[in-house]
Every structure is written in structure tokens, then in C-alpha cells.
Amino acid sequence: MTKIAPQPGVMEIALYQGGAAHIDGVANVVKLSSNENPFGPSEAAKEAFRKAAYELHRYPSTDHAGLRNAIAEVHGLDAERIVCGVGSDEIIAFLCQAYAGPGDEVIHTEHGFAMYRISTLANGATPVEVPERDRVTDVDAILAACTDATRLVFLANPNNPTGTMIGEAELRRLAEGLPERALLVVDGAYADYVEGYDGGAALVEACENVVMTRTFSKLYGLGGLRVGWGYGPQHVVDVLNRVRGPFNLSHAALVTAEAAVRDRAWATRCREDNARLRGWLAEALAEHGVPSDTSTANFILARFGSPEEARACDEYLKSQGLIVRQVAGYKLPNCLRITVGDEPSCRRVAHAVGQFKGGAR
Ligand SMILES: *Cc1c(COP(=O)(O)O)cnc(C)c1O
């Protein structure tokens, strides 16, 4: 028996299940399981990535000034209070590493993103799950769950995998009601899909205890590159920059993300396309007897009559070359999360769900 053992908590981590990408024996597969942008990144971003090939022998920038300044200009933020990470996953990890350890509690919501729990356990802290109200964040339940040991409260808004969100007044009520030592993390991975929503930026400006995280993995179509960022009060950003590795982001990642965020026309087009197709898909599924909550993100949480029916529909979709996401691991066993793809993919998935519900199997 080996005496070599990891820190407490580590072996409680359930390995992250990514969205499947292949089906054995099926060609022409459409992947709608990871909330990726079906159109990929902007041409300007791809061009920046190609040019970065000539700089591969150079160490990258350690202060990320170019990318931080671009983000600050586009979003109207203070560049000094932006911190960049290898995906927003890394910002989540930094927050847990810096603020939560053994004996500390970290709150996440019932159907919240898996990385909150994983990063909490990786640092020996205790995850605390709070119920949602019919798949919507319940601010009162979160406030009621807070204790003297609460250090972090993670909330995705819009939420994944539910697609629902709460309003700015509710977010503010949450921030203002937290215990003194707790930090609210508003995960804005899908904020770019919500017209007129700042992802929590104004709340960060107004409060000393709020951090916002954002990503290039969704609207910007750069999930494969791994770039995310956080925005918070100076005292928090100073802490995160201490745990951040100096070369955490490659030059290719930095310049590609910078080009992506500056291409506003592409971002707007992707947001508008998503909104149009999301509405179409939700309606088409509803006509086939598959309801969903109004989604504010780039996916729909399709609800079935039972876990068995959800699994059977998933199997049928697979047989048709369509990969969607089972979300039983998120305590939603009767649901399937379906990413809004391009128009042909949306039509294919709606048609297949219709065939499944019509019994044409
Ligand atoms: C996809 C997603 C992220 C983004 O993770 P990255 O590490 O930036 O790719 C963050 N939070 C939520 C809720 C997500 O769904």
C-alpha cells in the first residue's frame, strides 16, 4: 500500500465530463454538446493566430497589457482590474486557490457549472449546494445558506445548463446581503449573448465584494484556444495576479483573443444569429411537445416527460448523427441540453425530435 496520497478533497472530485464529439460508425455528425459557436472565430482572429506562428520562439507577455487594454476599451472597463486566464476555468481556479481552503465553504447553485465544485474540492474547501427555484437561481436560498465559513459564492448568469438568468436588482441584492468575508463571483460566460447586459460589470464597480468572469470560448468561438478573464476590485485582482503563473497565456492566445474582441461586427452577427435560431428551435421543439425555459444563452434545455424519455431521445438523436448533452450529472435527468447550431443543424435536430416524439422510430 502506497503512503503517497493527495491533499484531502482531491479524490472526491468527479472527473469532468466533456461533451462527446464522435459517434462510432456515424459520419456527418453535428456536435451540439459543448455550447460552441457553430461559425467559429472571426477571420481577424484566425489571421492573428496565423501570424503568431512567427513568434513561437518568444516567451509571451507576462502582463497581458495588449489584451487587457482591448477588453477594457470594448467593454468600457478599467484595464488595471482585468486579469486573464487559461479559460475562465483558470480564473475560477485562482479564486478558489486564493480564497478557499480547509474549513471554508464555497456556495454554488443546484444546477451550477461543474468547475465550481471541482476547484473547491481541489483546494480542500467544502462545496455547499443551494437549491434553485424551478431551474432559476434563488437569491433568498443562497443568502440563507451563508455562514461564517462562506468565502465564495459562484453564480453563472445566464446559468448553464438551465439557460435562465436573474436581473440586475436581484444580483445586487445578493451582493449586498452576503457576509463580510464572502466574495460573489458572477460567471458571465454567456453574458455576450444577452443584448444590453453588462455581465455584472456595473455591480463590480459598485461593490467591493463582486468579481465577474468572462470567456472567449462561447460567443467568440475560441473554446480550443483557452482564454478567459476576470474583472474585480483592485484588492482581488492584486491577489489573483500573485497566484497566476507569469506565462499562463501563450502569445498566440493573447493576440488571437485581442483580434477577436476588437471584431465587433462578427460578435454582433453571432449574437443576432443565435437569438434568431434559439427562438426558432425553442418553438419548433415546443410544437413537438418538448418545452424549455426561456433561454438567454446559446443553448436550450429541452424538458422531457421522464429521465427514460430523455435518454431515449438522446439515443435516437445519436442514431441520426446529432450529439447533444445529457445533464443528469447536473440533477436534470429529464432534460437534454442542446446547443444552438447553425440553421441546418437546428432544422435537423428539430426534425429528429419531431420524429422521436411522433413515434417514427
Ligand atoms: C463554458 C463555460 C465557461 C467557460 O469556460 P472556459 O474555461 O472559459 O472555456 C465558464 N462558465 C460556464 C458556466 C460555462 O458554461
PDBQT file of the ligand as one rigid body, heavy atoms in Angstrom, charges set to zero:
ROOT
HETATM    1  C1  LIG A 401     -18.383  27.275 -20.878  1.00  0.00    +0.000 C 
HETATM    2  C2  LIG A 401     -18.441  27.882 -19.527  1.00  0.00    +0.000 A 
HETATM    3  C3  LIG A 401     -17.353  28.567 -19.019  1.00  0.00    +0.000 A 
HETATM    4  C4  LIG A 401     -16.160  28.804 -19.873  1.00  0.00    +0.000 C 
HETATM    5  O1  LIG A 401     -15.078  28.077 -19.537  1.00  0.00    +0.000 OA
HETATM    6  P1  LIG A 401     -13.715  28.380 -20.263  1.00  0.00    +0.000 P 
HETATM    7  O2  LIG A 401     -12.733  27.803 -19.325  1.00  0.00    +0.000 OA
HETATM    8  O3  LIG A 401     -13.593  29.868 -20.379  1.00  0.00    +0.000 OA
HETATM    9  O4  LIG A 401     -13.760  27.717 -21.595  1.00  0.00    +0.000 OA
HETATM   10  C5  LIG A 401     -17.432  29.133 -17.761  1.00  0.00    +0.000 A 
HETATM   11  N1  LIG A 401     -18.561  29.041 -17.046  1.00  0.00    +0.000 NA
HETATM   12  C6  LIG A 401     -19.648  28.422 -17.519  1.00  0.00    +0.000 A 
HETATM   13  C7  LIG A 401     -20.887  28.398 -16.714  1.00  0.00    +0.000 C 
HETATM   14  C8  LIG A 401     -19.611  27.797 -18.767  1.00  0.00    +0.000 A 
HETATM   15  O5  LIG A 401     -20.669  27.157 -19.224  1.00  0.00    +0.000 OA
ENDROOT
TORSDOF 0
